[in-house]
Amino acid sequence: MAQVPAVPKLTRARHLLRTTVFRRTDPTADMVASERAALALRASGHPFETAQQVTFLLPMVGPDHVGDWDAVAARLRTTLDGFIAQDTPEWRAAICCQSRPDLPDDPRISYLPFTDPTPGNDKWRKLRVLCDALPDLASGPGYAMSFDADDLLRQGAVKEMLSRQERGGYLVQSGYVKDVSNGGIGLADKRSWSAPMRKPFWKLCGSCAAVYHNPSDPNSTAFMAEMTQHEHRMFPYLARLAGKDLAPLSRPSVLYMLNHGENFGARRGRVGYKTRFVQTYRIDDPDNLAGINQDFTF
């Protein structure tokens, strides 16, 4: 099963207009599964309850698909160390992979085996396994976030999410992209007068959306399972269609590591643009770089 193609932008605008202005929650014939799931969640009207934790869903590439499994497992460990270093303990993380990697001895971290032998890129099938398991992974209402197994979460991000209690969830609008091959770090953020062509982080990396999720509502689980079958550029649209508008986090909250040797994007020839992005928006200020090194677990 391949990644589901994105809905054309004009179609998205039409569907949002129909739903947000005219309050229609019945699907149209041209809607895909994720849009139908979004409307079902909107129509369910399940009340907001206090978010108790953040659940991270990590699809991990299998050892047969990489050249250096030990290096991949080490990067996962660094990602998990970033969760463990959070200044609030209310998070969970689940890893789905063909082989169980060496995981920290932490009850908040769990492993879900993946046994589907279908050839090809299995990331989205693993995400479906993870989302289908959300009722068991999440102990109560909270935020669910798909997270790549080689990205890093900033210290304090979980605390911010649970302190603010945004009803729809959060979007990583501002974040960092690190070119591991040369150590350069670029800032991804909304456009400004000084950077009119810059892109927000959520357009560059899949670890970008923490959506409010209530495991007691089957529509919530179904929506997460369908939303994560798309590229990350679809996440804000689908969340809004579901009535879960995503609020930007207050500071750069995720670091995306590029050119480390096992990126999926490199296999699809899609890393060149991001390499140039880091070069264009590279951070050179020593104090800024020192803060990044302090807030992320490298």
C-alpha positions in Angstrom: 0.0 0.0 0.0 1.5 3.3 -1.2 1.1 6.8 0.2 -2.3 8.2 -0.7 -1.9 11.1 -3.1 -2.7 14.6 -1.9 -6.1 16.2 -2.7 -5.7 19.1 -5.2 -5.6 22.5 -3.5 -8.7 23.8 -5.3 -10.7 20.8 -4.2 -9.5 21.3 -0.6 -10.7 24.9 -0.7 -14.1 23.8 -2.0 -14.5 21.1 0.6 -13.5 23.5 3.4 -15.9 26.2 2.2 -18.7 23.6 2.1 -17.9 22.4 5.6 -16.8 25.5 7.6 -19.2 28.0 6.0 -22.3 25.9 5.1 -21.8 23.4 8.0 -22.1 20.4 5.8 -20.7 17.2 7.2 -22.1 14.7 4.7 -19.3 13.6 2.3 -19.4 14.3 -1.4 -18.7 11.6 -4.0 -15.2 13.0 -4.8 -13.9 12.9 -1.2 -11.2 10.4 -0.3 -11.1 8.3 2.8 -9.3 10.8 4.9 -11.8 13.5 4.1 -14.7 11.2 4.9 -13.0 10.3 8.2 -12.5 14.0 9.0 -16.2 14.8 8.4 -17.2 11.8 10.5 -15.1 13.1 13.4 -16.5 16.6 13.0 -20.0 15.3 13.0 -19.5 13.1 16.1 -19.4 16.2 18.3 -17.4 14.5 21.0 -16.6 17.1 23.7 -13.1 18.2 24.5 -11.6 16.7 27.6 -8.4 17.7 29.3 -5.4 16.3 27.4 -3.4 14.0 29.7 -0.4 13.0 27.5 1.3 13.2 24.1 1.6 9.9 22.2 4.3 9.7 19.6 3.9 7.2 16.8 7.2 6.1 15.1 7.3 4.0 12.0 10.8 2.6 11.8 12.5 1.3 8.6 13.3 -2.4 8.8 16.9 -3.8 8.8 16.5 -5.3 5.3 15.8 -1.9 3.8 18.9 -0.1 5.2 22.7 -0.4 4.8 23.6 0.2 8.4 21.0 -1.0 10.9 23.1 -0.2 13.9 23.3 3.4 12.8 19.6 3.6 12.2 19.0 2.1 15.7 21.4 4.6 17.2 19.4 7.5 15.7 16.2 6.1 17.1 17.8 6.0 20.5 18.8 9.6 20.2 15.2 10.4 19.2 13.9 8.5 22.2 16.4 10.2 24.5 14.8 13.5 23.4 11.5 12.3 24.7 13.0 11.0 28.0 14.7 14.4 28.5 11.3 16.2 28.4 10.6 18.1 31.6 7.2 16.5 32.0 6.8 12.7 32.1 3.3 12.6 30.4 4.2 11.1 27.1 4.2 7.8 25.4 6.1 6.5 22.3 5.4 3.4 20.2 7.8 2.1 17.5 6.6 -0.2 14.7 9.2 -2.2 12.8 10.0 -5.7 11.5 12.7 -6.2 14.1 12.7 -4.9 17.7 15.5 -2.4 18.1 17.4 -2.0 21.4 15.1 0.3 23.3 15.5 2.2 26.6 14.1 0.5 29.7 11.2 2.8 30.0 7.6 1.7 30.5 6.4 4.7 28.4 8.1 3.2 25.3 6.5 0.2 23.5 7.2 -1.9 20.4 4.7 -3.0 17.8 5.8 -5.8 15.5 5.3 -5.4 11.8 4.7 -8.6 9.8 3.3 -7.5 6.5 5.7 -8.9 3.8 4.4 -6.7 1.0 7.5 -5.2 -0.8 8.1 -1.5 -1.2 8.0 1.5 1.1 6.1 0.3 4.2 6.1 3.5 6.2 2.4 4.2 5.7 1.4 0.6 6.5 3.3 0.9 9.7 1.6 4.2 10.5 -1.8 2.5 10.1 -0.7 -0.2 12.5 0.4 2.4 15.0 -2.8 4.5 14.7 -5.0 1.4 14.9 -3.3 0.7 18.3 -4.0 4.2 19.7 -6.9 3.0 21.9 -4.4 0.8 23.7 -1.4 3.2 23.6 -3.1 6.3 24.9 -4.5 6.0 28.4 -6.9 8.9 27.9 -7.5 12.1 25.9 -4.3 13.7 24.6 -2.4 14.5 21.5 -1.2 12.0 19.0 1.8 12.8 16.8 3.4 10.8 14.0 7.2 11.2 14.4 10.0 10.0 12.2 12.5 7.8 14.0 15.4 10.1 13.2 13.9 13.5 14.2 14.4 15.3 17.5 11.9 16.9 19.8 12.9 20.1 21.6 13.0 20.2 25.4 9.8 21.6 26.8 7.6 20.7 23.8 5.4 18.2 25.7 5.0 20.6 28.6 3.8 23.4 26.3 1.3 21.2 24.6 -0.2 20.0 27.9 -0.1 23.5 29.5 -1.9 25.2 26.6 -4.6 22.6 26.1 -5.3 23.6 22.5 -8.6 21.9 21.4 -7.4 20.9 18.0 -3.8 20.3 18.6 -0.5 21.8 17.4 1.4 22.4 14.2 5.2 22.7 14.1 5.4 25.9 12.0 8.9 26.7 13.1 11.6 24.1 13.3 15.2 23.3 12.2 16.7 21.3 9.4 20.2 19.9 10.0 22.5 18.7 7.2 24.4 16.0 9.0 26.9 15.8 6.2 28.3 19.2 7.0 26.7 20.2 10.4 24.7 23.1 9.0 21.4 24.0 10.6 18.7 26.0 8.8 15.5 27.6 10.2 12.2 26.6 8.6 9.4 29.0 9.4 6.7 31.1 7.8 7.7 33.7 5.2 8.9 37.1 6.2 10.1 40.3 4.5 13.6 39.1 4.9 12.9 35.6 3.8 10.0 35.7 1.3 10.7 32.2 -0.1 11.2 30.4 3.2 8.9 27.4 4.0 7.3 26.5 7.3 8.6 23.3 8.9 5.4 21.3 8.3 6.0 21.5 4.6 9.4 19.9 4.9 9.0 17.2 7.6 6.4 14.7 8.7 7.1 15.2 12.4 4.9 18.2 12.4 1.4 17.7 13.8 0.1 16.7 17.2 -3.6 16.2 16.8 -6.0 16.1 19.7 -7.1 12.5 20.1 -9.6 10.8 22.4 -9.3 7.0 22.4 -12.9 6.7 23.6 -14.1 8.1 20.3 -13.7 5.5 17.4 -14.0 8.4 14.9 -10.8 10.0 16.4 -8.8 6.8 15.9 -10.2 6.3 12.4 -9.3 9.9 11.5 -5.7 9.5 12.6 -5.3 6.3 10.7 -6.5 7.9 7.5 -4.8 11.3 7.9 -1.3 9.7 8.3 -1.7 7.9 5.0 -1.0 11.2 3.3 2.0 13.4 3.0 2.5 15.9 5.9 1.4 18.9 3.7 -2.1 17.5 4.0 -2.2 17.4 7.8 -3.4 21.0 8.5 -6.1 20.8 5.9 -7.5 17.5 7.1 -7.3 18.6 10.8 -9.3 21.7 9.9 -11.8 19.7 8.0 -12.3 17.6 11.1 -12.8 20.6 13.2 -9.3 20.3 14.8 -7.6 23.5 13.8 -3.9 23.2 14.7 -2.2 26.0 16.6 1.5 26.8 16.0 3.9 25.9 18.8 5.5 28.9 20.3 9.1 28.2 19.2 11.1 25.9 16.9 10.2 22.5 18.3 11.5 19.7 16.0 14.8 19.2 14.4 14.9 17.2 11.1 18.2 15.5 10.4 19.1 15.4 6.7 21.8 13.6 4.7 22.7 11.1 7.4 22.9 8.2 5.0 19.5 6.5 5.4 16.9 9.1 4.7 13.9 7.9 2.7 14.0 11.1 0.7 17.4 10.3 -0.7 16.1 7.1 -2.2 13.4 9.1 -4.0 15.7 11.8 -5.1 14.0 14.4 -2.9 16.8 15.6 -0.7 18.6 18.1 -3.0 16.0 20.9 -2.4 16.3 20.5 1.4 20.1 20.6 1.2 19.9 23.9 -0.6 17.3 25.1 1.9 19.7 24.6 4.8 22.4 26.5 2.8 20.0 29.4 2.1 18.6 29.7 5.7 21.6 28.5 7.6 22.0 29.8 11.2 25.4 31.2 11.9 24.8 33.1 15.2 26.9 31.3 17.9 24.4 32.1 20.7 21.5 30.7 18.6 23.5 27.6 17.8 24.4 27.1 21.4 20.7 27.3 22.4 19.8 24.7 19.8 22.6 22.4 21.1 21.2 22.8 24.6 17.5 22.2 23.8 18.0 19.2 21.5 19.5 15.9 22.4 22.1 15.2 19.7 
